[in-house]
Amino acid sequence: MKIAIVFYSFSGNTGKACQFLKDKLIEKKVDVDWRELKLEKEEKSFIKQCLDARSKKTPPLLSADYDVSSYDLVIFASPVWAFTFAPALRSFLNNAAGLNDKKTAYFFTHGSSAGTKNALNELESLLKEKGARVQFSRSISGAKTKDNTYLQEQFKPLLENIAAQMITD
């Protein structure tokens, strides 16, 4: 099984959760492609980042490979800002190729849980518009991304689903 983890992390919390997930997948002998999204011009102000997220901006990314057709599963991750996901992920998804009929999963990290439901619903709608099949979604507390027990519990359904797919493939 070949999986891509496509993510954006501003404070590092989303990156920590992605690293945990990557390590667990590698333990299961899964081929994992790590795609950390970087903006051409990184906005340093959290407030400005939130305003860009709220207005659904799509800033240019640094050397992103938008084709995900070669993966069995694509996992997307982003922080929640202003009731939506980060502009970098929106930029990637607007340009993504190969999502039609693709198995996908996604999760968000958050400081407060305000807006997470809206962000989860928005990303699911966007993925379905692109023809993707969503298998897992979750909102994860950014403050708990150093807690491996917490992360194991949050990712347990996804990891079990992947293990089951590996048996049937």
C-alpha positions in Angstrom: 0.0 0.0 0.0 1.2 3.5 -0.9 0.0 6.5 1.1 0.7 10.2 0.8 0.5 12.5 3.8 -0.1 16.0 2.4 -0.1 18.7 5.2 0.6 22.2 6.2 1.8 23.1 9.7 2.4 26.6 11.0 3.1 26.1 14.7 4.3 22.5 14.4 1.3 20.8 16.0 -0.1 19.4 12.7 3.4 18.3 11.8 3.8 16.4 15.0 0.5 14.6 14.5 1.6 13.8 10.9 5.0 12.5 12.1 3.3 10.2 14.6 1.0 8.9 11.9 3.9 8.4 9.5 5.8 6.5 12.1 2.8 4.2 12.8 2.3 3.5 9.1 6.0 2.7 8.6 5.8 0.3 11.5 3.1 -1.5 9.5 5.4 -1.6 6.4 3.4 1.0 4.5 5.1 3.0 1.8 4.6 6.7 2.9 5.3 9.8 0.9 5.7 12.9 3.0 4.5 16.1 1.4 4.8 19.1 3.6 3.3 22.2 1.9 5.3 25.4 2.0 4.1 28.8 0.8 6.2 30.8 -1.6 5.8 33.7 0.8 5.0 32.6 4.4 2.9 35.0 6.3 4.4 35.3 9.8 1.4 36.9 11.5 -1.1 34.4 12.9 -3.9 37.0 12.6 -3.1 37.6 8.9 -3.0 33.8 8.3 -6.5 33.6 9.9 -7.8 36.4 7.7 -6.4 34.7 4.6 -8.0 31.4 5.7 -11.4 33.1 6.3 -11.3 34.8 2.9 -10.4 31.4 1.3 -7.2 32.7 -0.3 -5.1 30.3 -2.3 -1.5 31.6 -2.1 1.2 30.0 -4.4 3.1 27.0 -3.0 6.7 26.2 -3.3 7.4 23.3 -5.7 4.3 21.2 -4.9 3.6 18.0 -6.8 -0.2 18.2 -7.2 -0.6 14.7 -8.8 -1.8 12.1 -6.2 -3.0 9.5 -8.7 -0.3 7.0 -7.8 -1.4 6.6 -4.2 -3.8 4.1 -2.7 -4.8 6.6 0.0 -4.1 10.3 0.5 -4.2 11.8 4.0 -4.6 15.6 4.3 -3.9 17.6 7.4 -4.1 21.2 8.4 -4.7 23.5 11.4 -8.1 25.0 11.8 -8.1 28.8 11.5 -11.1 31.1 11.5 -13.6 28.2 11.1 -11.8 26.7 8.0 -8.5 25.1 7.0 -5.2 26.7 6.2 -4.7 28.5 2.8 -1.8 26.3 1.8 -4.1 23.2 1.9 -6.7 25.0 -0.1 -4.1 26.0 -2.7 -3.0 22.3 -3.0 -6.6 21.0 -3.3 -7.5 23.6 -5.9 -4.7 22.3 -8.1 -4.7 18.6 -7.2 -4.9 16.0 -9.9 -5.9 12.4 -9.4 -8.5 12.7 -6.7 -11.4 11.2 -8.7 -12.3 7.9 -7.0 -9.3 8.3 -4.7 -9.5 7.0 -1.1 -8.8 9.9 1.2 -8.7 10.8 4.9 -8.1 14.0 6.7 -7.6 15.6 10.0 -7.2 19.0 11.5 -5.4 20.2 14.6 -7.0 23.0 16.6 -6.3 25.2 19.6 -10.0 25.6 20.5 -12.6 23.4 19.0 -14.6 26.4 17.7 -15.0 26.1 14.0 -13.7 22.5 13.7 -17.1 21.1 12.6 -17.4 23.7 9.9 -13.8 23.0 8.7 -14.4 19.2 8.7 -17.6 19.7 6.7 -16.1 22.1 4.2 -13.1 19.9 3.4 -15.3 16.8 3.0 -17.5 18.7 0.6 -14.5 19.9 -1.4 -13.1 16.4 -1.6 -16.4 14.9 -2.7 -16.7 17.6 -5.4 -13.4 16.4 -6.7 -14.7 12.8 -6.7 -12.7 11.6 -3.7 -14.0 9.0 -1.3 -13.5 10.1 2.3 -12.8 7.2 4.7 -11.8 9.1 7.9 -11.9 12.6 9.4 -10.9 13.8 12.8 -10.3 17.0 14.8 -7.3 16.7 17.1 -6.3 19.0 19.9 -3.1 20.8 19.0 -2.1 20.9 22.7 -2.1 17.1 22.8 0.0 16.4 19.8 2.9 15.4 22.0 0.8 12.8 23.8 1.3 9.5 21.9 -1.5 7.8 23.8 -4.0 10.4 22.8 -2.8 10.3 19.1 -2.9 6.5 19.1 -6.6 6.7 20.2 -7.4 9.4 17.6 -5.8 7.6 14.7 -6.9 4.1 15.8 -9.9 3.8 13.4 -7.7 5.0 10.5 -4.9 2.7 11.3 -7.3 -0.3 11.7 -8.9 0.6 8.3 -5.5 0.7 6.6 -4.5 -2.6 8.2 -7.7 -4.2 7.0 -7.2 -2.9 3.4 -3.6 -4.3 3.4 -5.0 -7.8 4.2 -7.5 -7.7 1.4 -5.2 -6.2 -1.2 
